[in-house]
Amino acid sequence: MIKSMTGYGKGQATAGEISLTVEVKSVNHRYGDVSVKAPRFLLGFEGEIKKRVGERLKRGKIDVFINIENNACGGRAPVLNKELAAAYMVLFRQMRAEFALDGDVTVGLLAGQKEVITLTEGDPDEQDVRNCLTDALAKALTAIEQMRHAEGTATRQDMDEYLTHIESLLSSARERAPQVPLEWKEKLMERLARLENGFEVDPQRVAQEVAVFADRCDICEELARFASHIEQFRGLFSVEEAVGRQMDFILQEMNREANTMGSKSNDLELTRLVVAMKADLEKIREQVQNIE
């Protein structure tokens, strides 16, 4: 079943003191491009994250956002800046001596100075991180795949309707094509009949001209190839793998056949049918740009 390249999925998981939320967003892209935005302690997992995403989402511009849900998960702890504390001690004692102040430097006074004591985040348990990340990422990928499948199903229905309309246009062209040389022959004979009396018409020469014209405007091969391309295109609807590029290639072939029919038609009605086919092909092409 075909899948869209547009989607969104979210997953949450907790392991030990780690609580994470993973969001995956994707839009259409020619290739598979995965970017990861995560806290510092998850940078070592970036390669693994991209691999897991790439295994399930083959194409698209894919952004993975990983956020910490619980402030305790980083193992924050106070740290003393000894050099700065010592500098404050020297400064306070110099001030007491110079200005004849009473009392001594207290812990409260020293601890209250900016950046003497700071909070740092320790690295959480690696196994807890791995378990939490694996679970949350799997949930997010499942959610985005479901959305991409749903949108792919809707896109398939739209494309199938356009293909059905194109098939009706091909049927009309198939019925119209044999009439074109016959009508051209009638018009030729009418023009010849209007010539001055005494002009002798060579039936063999007329038959040759009609045969040349009929061969030049024959679109039977193009009609057959076009129908075959439609069958191939529909066959990709049930393929589980990424088919967007194959669909794009087949559409190019359909357009080529339509252009050839248009150049060979020499008939207003056939030209109108070809223009309508190309309009539907363009609508399908727009849909294919978002197929994985």
N, C-alpha and C positions, 0 to 999 in steps of 0.2 A: 504494500500500500504506500502511495506517495506521501511525502511529508513536506510541510512548509518549512522555510528557514526562519520564520518569525515565531517567537514564542517567549514565554517567561515561566520560570519554575522557582519554588522556594522550599528549602528544607531546614529543619531545626533538629538539633540533637544535643544530648548531654552525656558526658562521660567523666566520672570523678568530679573534679572541680571545674572542668571545662564545659562551657555552654556556648555553642556557636550557631549562627544563622548563615546559610549559604543561599545566595540568589544567583540565578543564571538567566541572562537575557541574550537573545540572539535576533539578528536581522539578516537580510539577504547579503550575500557576498560571493564573489567568484570562487574563492577557495575556503578552506577551513582556517579561521584565524581566531585563536583563543588568547584572551588576556585575563590576568588574575590580579585583583586588588585585595590584599590581605594584610593583617597585622604583621609586625616584624617577626614574631616567633614562628610564623607559618611560611616564611620565605623559602625555607629548605624543602617544603612540600610542593613548591610551584610546579616543578617538572612532573611530578606524579599527578597533580591535579589536571594539568593540561592533557596528559596521556589518557586519564579516565574520561575526560570530556570528549576528546577526539575519538575514542572508541565508540561512543554512542551518538555523537553529533558530527556527521561527516563534513558538512558545509555550513557556512554562515560566519558572520562577524559575531563572535560569542564573548560576552563579558561575564566574568565570575567575580562576585563580591562576597567577601567573607567578613563577618562582623562578630565581635565579642558581645555576648548577651549578659554576661555576669562579670562585674568588676573584680570579683574575687579570683577569677580564673588566672590572673597573671601572677599571683603570689607576691603582691606588693609588700615591701618592707622598708623601714626607716634606715638611713645610712648617715653616719657622722662624717662630716668633712673636717678631718682633724687639723689640717693646715690652716683652714679658715678660722676654726675655733681658737687655735693657738694665737693667731694674729689678733683676734678680738681680745683675748686675755691680756696680751701685751699692751694693747691700746687702752683698755679699761684701767689697768694698773698705772700706766703713765698719766692718765687723766686724774686718778685719785691723788698721785703724788704732786702733780703740777698745781692742782686746784685745791689741795688740802681737804679732800672729801673723806667722809667716814664710810665704814663698811667694806665688805669684800665682794668680789664677783661671785654671784650665785649661779646655780645651774639653770634656773628659770630665765635669768637675764641672758645668759649665753645661748641657751636653746632658742630664745625668741628672736635671735638675729637671722636675717634672711640668708638662706642657703647653707646655714650651719648644719641643719638636719634636712635631708631630702628623702622623698619616697621613690624607690626604684622598683621595677617589675622584674621579678625573677622568672626564669623559663619554667613553664609548667611541665608536667610529666609527659614525655614524648609519646608513650603508648596511649595515654588518655587522649592526647591531641589527635593521634592517628585514628583511634576508634571513633571519636566524635566527628572528625572531618569526613571520614569514610561514610558514616551513616547519613550525615546531613547532605553531603554532596549527592549521594545515591537518591535521596528523596527529591532533591531539587531537579536532578536529571530526569527522573521518572515523571515529574510534574511537567517539565518543559516538553518532553517527548509526547505526552498526552495532548498538550495544546497544539504541538506541531502536526500530530496525526489528525486532530480534529479539523484544523485549518486546511490540511492537505486534502481531506475528504471533501470539504466544501469547494476547494479549487478544482478538484477532479470533476465534480458535477458540472461546474461552469464550463470547463474545457470540453467535456463530453457533449454538452448542448451546442457549443460552437462547431464541434466536429460533425454533429448530426446535421446542422444547417449547411455546412460545407458539402456534405454528401448529397444533400438535396440539390445544391447548385451544380455539382458534378453530374448528377443525373439529368438535369435540364440541359447542361452543355453537351452531354452525350447524345441527347435527342436532337438538339439543334445542329450539331456539327455536320451531319450528312446533308442537311438542307442547303448549306451555304454554297457549295459548288453548283448545285442544281439551279438555285436562284441566280447565281452569277452567270450561268449559261443562258438563262432566259433573258437577262438584261443585255448580254452580248448580242443575242439574236435580234433583240428589239433595236439595238443601235445599228446593226448591220442592215436591217430592213428599212431603216430610215435613209439609207444612202441612196444616191441617184439611181434611177432605173438603168439597167444594163450592167450593174456591178454584179459580178459573179462570185458567189460564196462557195468556198471550197469546204465541204463537210468534213473532210479528213483533217484539214488544218484547224477547223473549229474544234473537233474532237481532241486534237493534240493540245490546244490551248486550255481547254477545259480540264484535261488530265493533268497538265502542269499545275494549273491553279489548285485543283483538288489535292495534289500531292503537297503543294506548298502550305496549304492551310489545314492539313490533316493533323488532328490533335489526339488521335486514338492512343498513341504511346504515352503521351503526357497524362491523359486521363487514367490509364492503367497504373502508371507509376504513382500518381497522386493517391489513388485508392489504396495501393500497397503501403504507402507511407502512413496513411491514416490507420491502417490495421496495425502496423508496427508501433505507432504512437500509443494506441489504445492498449497494446500488449504490455507497455511499461506501467500501466496503472496498477498492476498486481505484483510488480517486482518489489521485493523488500529492500533492496540496496538503493543507494542514491542514484537517481535517474535524471536529474535536472539537466546535466550536460548532454545526455543522449537525446532528451526531448528537444533541446535547443538545436542540435544538429539536424534532427528530422524536420523541424520547422523550417530550417534553411533550405532543405531539399524541397519541401512543399512550395516555398516561395519561388524557388527556381522553376519548378514546373508551372506554376501560375504565370510567371513572367513569360515563359516560352509560349504558353497558350495565348496570352495576350498579344504577343508579337506576331503570332501566326493566324490569329482569328479572322482578320479582314471582315468582321461582321459586328455590327453595333450591339446586337443582343448578346453575343459571346463576350464581347468586351465588358458589357455591364455585369455579366455573371462572374468574370474574372476579378473585376474590381470588388465585388461583394465578397468573393473568396479571400482576397488579400486583406480586406477589412477585418474579417473574422480571424484570419491568421495573426494579425497584429494584436488582437485582443488576447489570443492564446499566448502569444509571445510575452506579453506583459505578465500573464499569470505564471509562465514558466520561469521568469526571472526570480521568483520567490520559492521555487521548488528545490529541495535538497538534492 
